[in-house]
Amino acid sequence: MGNDLRDHWFKIGRVEVGSTLLVVGAVVLSWIASVIAPNLPALLYFTSGHLLAGEVWRALTWPLAESISLWGVLSLFFFWIFGTELEQQLGKNKMAQLLVGIWASLTLSSAVLGLLLSQWAGLMGIGLVQFVVLLLWIAENPHRPFFFSIPAWIIGAVLVAVQALQLLAARNLVALLSMLLAFALVAIFARRLGLLRDFAWIPGREAAPKPGKPTKAAREQAKRQAARAKDDDRLNELLDQISAKGMDSLSASQRRELMKLRNRR
C-alpha cells in the first residue's frame, strides 16, 4: 500500500501526500503567508457582495483566508484526523472530489442566498470545511465512541444544534439557511461518491456497477484492502516474534520493515 501511487499524489521523503494532507499543507502555507503579509486574509475571504464587485477570486480563496490561531490549529488537526480516515475509505481521487464538492456547496449556498436576501454571509478559513468533514465522518460512524465514550452521533447532533442556535441568536438568517442548504447539497454529493449508504432517503445514490464487471473504484478499493490485510499479517508475524524471542531477535531489515508497517498503519 505504501508504494501504491493510487493512494497518494506524491511523496515528500517518506510522507505520502494524499488529498487531505495536500489541503493541510496549503492552509499551513497560507498561515505563513499571513504572517508575512497580515492583510492577506482580508483579500481572500468571501461574501456574495464580492461577486457583485467583480472580486470573483474570493470564491476560490476563502478556505485559505485565515491567520494562524489556536482554534485554527485545532480545526486543521481535526480536519486531518477525520479527513484522513474518510480518504482511506474513498481513495485520494474521490476524496479530492468530496472536498471540491464541500467547497462548491458552501460557496454556492452562501452566494445564492446572500444575493436573494441581500445580506452578505461571509466564508473564511478551513473551519467550516472541517465541520462538514467531521459531520460526514460521524454519519459514517454514528456509534463510534467519541469524547468520554459518548456515541459520535450525539456529539454531531449537539454540534449542529449549537451552531444553529448561535446563528439564531445572532439573527443571522442567511448564514443559517446557507449552512442548511450546504449540508443538503453535500449529503447528495457524498452519497454519489459512495458515502452515507445507510441513509436511503438521500438522493444521489452511487451508480451501481455492471453485473460481473467491478468499477475502477471498486477494484482500487479491493487492492487497498488486500494490501492492508497483507500488511496486518506481516505486522502480526513480527510482533509474535518479538513476543516470543524479544526485540533483539529482529534483524536490521526486519526492524526497518516493522517501522514501515507501523508508519503505513
DRENTOR-321528 format. One line per field, with one value per residue (C-alpha): residue in one letter; x, y, z. Coordinates in Angstrom, 2 decimals. Layout:
// DRENTOR-321528
resn: [A	...]
X: [X	...]
Y: [Y	...]
Z: [Z	...]
// end
This chain:
// DRENTOR-321528
resn: [M	G	N	D	L	R	D	H	W	F	K	I	G	R	V	E	V	G	S	T	L	L	V	V	G	A	V	V	L	S	W	I	A	S	V	I	A	P	N	L	P	A	L	L	Y	F	T	S	G	H	L	L	A	G	E	V	W	R	A	L	T	W	P	L	A	E	S	I	S	L	W	G	V	L	S	L	F	F	F	W	I	F	G	T	E	L	E	Q	Q	L	G	K	N	K	M	A	Q	L	L	V	G	I	W	A	S	L	T	L	S	S	A	V	L	G	L	L	L	S	Q	W	A	G	L	M	G	I	G	L	V	Q	F	V	V	L	L	L	W	I	A	E	N	P	H	R	P	F	F	F	S	I	P	A	W	I	I	G	A	V	L	V	A	V	Q	A	L	Q	L	L	A	A	R	N	L	V	A	L	L	S	M	L	L	A	F	A	L	V	A	I	F	A	R	R	L	G	L	L	R	D	F	A	W	I	P	G	R	E	A	A	P	K	P	G	K	P	T	K	A	A	R	E	Q	A	K	R	Q	A	A	R	A	K	D	D	D	R	L	N	E	L	L	D	Q	I	S	A	K	G	M	D	S	L	S	A	S	Q	R	R	E	L	M	K	L	R	N	R	R]
X: [0.00	2.78	4.14	0.74	0.60	-3.18	-3.21	-1.30	-0.47	3.23	5.72	7.88	10.55	8.60	5.41	2.68	0.69	-2.95	-5.85	-6.37	-2.71	-2.44	-5.15	-3.48	-0.22	-1.98	-3.57	-0.25	1.40	-1.42	-0.76	2.92	1.96	-0.40	2.46	4.49	1.50	-1.03	-3.63	-3.75	-6.79	-8.83	-8.11	-9.14	-12.39	-15.72	-19.21	-21.77	-21.23	-17.72	-19.18	-21.13	-17.90	-16.16	-13.81	-14.61	-11.29	-12.58	-14.97	-11.86	-9.61	-11.85	-10.72	-7.23	-8.44	-7.33	-4.41	-2.87	-4.64	-5.14	-8.66	-7.38	-4.71	-7.32	-9.68	-6.89	-5.88	-9.43	-9.72	-6.58	-7.73	-11.24	-10.40	-7.62	-9.98	-12.57	-9.81	-8.73	-12.30	-12.74	-9.27	-7.46	-9.45	-12.89	-11.62	-10.47	-13.92	-15.56	-13.52	-14.31	-17.98	-17.92	-16.25	-18.71	-21.76	-20.73	-19.80	-22.94	-25.27	-23.71	-23.66	-27.20	-28.94	-26.87	-27.86	-31.52	-31.90	-29.49	-27.47	-23.84	-22.92	-19.15	-16.95	-13.48	-10.98	-10.89	-13.12	-16.44	-14.96	-13.59	-17.05	-18.65	-15.91	-16.45	-20.21	-19.66	-17.31	-19.93	-22.62	-20.37	-19.52	-22.55	-21.91	-18.13	-17.17	-16.14	-15.24	-15.89	-17.16	-20.21	-21.53	-20.44	-23.98	-24.82	-21.73	-22.74	-26.30	-25.05	-22.56	-25.19	-27.70	-25.13	-24.14	-27.77	-28.61	-25.60	-26.73	-30.31	-29.12	-27.12	-30.21	-28.02	-30.74	-28.72	-25.82	-28.23	-30.12	-26.93	-25.48	-28.55	-28.66	-24.94	-25.45	-28.18	-26.03	-23.02	-25.16	-26.35	-22.83	-21.31	-23.87	-22.96	-19.36	-20.38	-20.78	-23.99	-25.19	-27.27	-29.39	-31.57	-33.77	-30.89	-30.99	-27.90	-27.02	-23.77	-24.34	-24.47	-21.65	-22.48	-23.04	-19.80	-17.68	-16.46	-15.91	-12.40	-13.10	-14.20	-11.06	-8.81	-10.59	-10.20	-6.47	-6.11	-7.95	-5.78	-2.62	-3.80	-4.58	-1.12	0.48	-1.55	-0.48	3.20	2.99	1.41	4.22	6.86	5.01	4.66	8.42	9.09	6.69	8.33	12.02	12.34	13.10	16.75	15.68	14.78	17.36	18.13	15.95	13.10	13.33	13.10	10.17	8.43	8.80	7.47	4.44	3.68	4.00	1.65	-0.93]
Y: [0.00	2.43	2.19	2.29	5.64	5.45	6.12	9.41	12.15	12.34	11.76	14.15	11.93	9.12	11.15	10.15	13.26	12.49	14.88	15.62	16.27	18.42	20.73	20.78	21.87	24.63	26.00	25.95	27.83	30.41	30.92	31.53	33.97	35.82	36.31	37.94	39.88	40.41	41.92	38.82	37.15	40.30	39.91	36.24	35.89	35.70	37.20	37.33	41.10	40.50	38.81	41.96	43.91	41.60	40.05	36.52	35.04	35.14	32.29	30.11	31.50	31.76	28.42	29.97	33.32	32.90	33.89	31.31	30.87	28.18	27.47	27.35	24.81	22.66	22.87	21.85	18.98	17.60	18.09	15.98	13.26	12.75	13.63	11.04	8.32	9.24	9.27	5.76	4.70	6.63	6.86	10.04	10.77	10.58	12.45	15.27	15.26	15.32	18.31	20.18	19.32	20.66	23.89	24.29	23.59	26.11	28.74	28.30	28.33	31.46	33.28	32.43	33.10	36.23	37.65	36.65	38.08	40.99	40.01	39.02	35.79	35.51	32.45	32.48	29.77	25.98	25.72	25.28	22.72	20.84	20.95	19.36	16.68	15.89	15.54	13.20	11.09	10.97	9.97	7.12	6.09	7.11	4.66	5.08	6.26	9.89	12.14	10.35	7.33	9.28	7.92	10.06	10.80	12.53	14.74	15.57	16.46	18.72	20.49	21.17	22.38	24.71	26.12	26.69	28.34	30.64	31.84	32.27	34.28	36.49	36.84	35.68	34.02	33.98	32.11	29.60	28.93	28.72	26.24	24.00	24.21	23.40	20.38	19.11	19.57	17.91	14.95	14.37	14.73	12.47	9.77	9.82	9.16	6.11	7.62	7.77	4.41	3.84	6.90	5.56	8.68	10.87	11.16	10.76	7.13	5.97	4.28	0.50	-1.38	-3.55	-7.21	-9.14	-6.05	-4.16	-0.44	1.02	2.48	-0.93	-2.58	0.06	-0.29	-4.09	-3.67	-1.27	-3.68	-6.59	-4.53	-3.58	-7.24	-8.26	-5.54	-6.67	-10.30	-9.37	-6.99	-9.72	-12.09	-9.61	-8.81	-12.53	-12.94	-10.03	-11.50	-14.94	-14.03	-10.34	-7.23	-8.25	-11.23	-8.90	-8.31	-4.79	-5.32	-6.64	-3.58	-1.30	-3.31	-3.04	0.75	0.99	-1.13	0.95	4.19	2.92	1.95]
Z: [0.00	0.86	-2.69	-4.42	-6.24	-6.31	-2.57	-2.75	-5.22	-4.43	-1.62	0.36	1.82	3.44	3.77	1.33	0.36	-0.38	-0.89	2.81	3.55	0.43	1.79	5.21	3.57	1.60	4.78	6.65	3.78	3.88	7.61	6.90	4.14	6.51	8.98	6.21	4.84	7.68	5.35	3.14	4.81	4.18	0.47	0.38	2.36	0.53	0.62	-2.18	-2.25	-3.53	-6.61	-7.40	-7.05	-9.54	-6.97	-8.13	-6.97	-3.41	-4.20	-4.60	-1.90	1.17	2.74	2.97	4.35	7.94	10.14	12.43	15.76	18.38	17.12	13.55	14.51	16.27	13.28	10.91	13.20	13.29	9.53	9.09	11.52	10.17	6.58	6.51	7.70	5.07	2.44	3.44	2.74	-0.52	-2.04	-2.99	-6.16	-4.57	-1.52	-3.78	-5.41	-1.99	-0.83	-4.05	-3.54	0.03	-1.11	-4.01	-1.81	0.83	-1.75	-3.85	-0.85	0.62	-2.73	-3.85	-0.54	0.05	-3.33	-2.97	0.53	0.04	3.10	2.99	4.79	4.86	4.37	5.86	6.76	6.88	9.97	8.16	5.75	8.76	10.39	7.32	7.11	10.79	10.29	7.34	9.44	12.20	9.69	8.55	12.13	14.23	17.06	17.34	20.85	20.95	23.87	27.19	25.20	24.02	20.68	17.77	16.58	19.87	19.55	15.97	16.96	19.74	17.46	14.79	17.39	18.99	15.60	14.64	17.98	17.71	14.29	15.51	18.50	16.15	13.91	11.03	8.98	5.76	7.37	8.95	5.73	3.68	6.19	5.98	2.18	2.00	4.27	1.93	-1.18	0.46	1.54	-2.04	-3.42	-0.74	-1.44	-5.12	-4.09	-2.06	1.43	3.52	2.20	5.34	4.50	1.71	1.71	0.48	-3.35	-5.50	-4.88	-6.47	-9.80	-9.46	-11.19	-14.19	-13.26	-13.37	-14.08	-10.98	-11.33	-11.30	-7.84	-6.57	-7.96	-6.39	-3.04	-3.21	-3.88	-0.94	1.33	0.17	0.77	4.27	5.05	3.85	6.00	9.02	8.58	8.29	11.25	13.38	12.41	13.54	16.76	17.52	17.01	19.39	21.94	21.76	21.40	22.25	20.22	19.81	17.69	14.80	12.13	10.91	7.82	9.96	12.21	9.17	7.87	11.24	11.27	7.70	8.57	11.66	9.67	6.97	9.60]
// end
